[in-house]
Amino acid sequence: MNIQNLPNIKLGNVSVSTTNNRGFTPEEVAQRCTDKLLNIADSTPPAIRDQAIAYKKSMEAVIALYMKEAIKTDRTTVYNAIKDAGQPKLAEYIRKM
């Protein structure tokens, strides 16, 4: 197939985020999530823009809250699996994280 015959495909924007000696916090991931879900155009009228920014911040808070809950539940699952495998001391380290 000739490259000139290929359809025009737009892949979108690509961004890279890194941390140093740690993972991302739920708040950081929530912000990245809302940046993907909600884009506020520069041409948005100021009143609507302010509402959209407030809504986006609210979305970030809700997403971060549920991510924290998911982390806690997953940690409980890992704790129980390690404890059931006969490693109660290691399981306790996991629980305290």
PyMOL commands that set and color helices and strands:
alter all, ss='L'
color gray80, all
select helices_A, chain A and resi 3-5+26-37+46-84+88-96
alter helices_A, ss='H'
color red, helices_A
deselect
rebuild
show_as cartoon
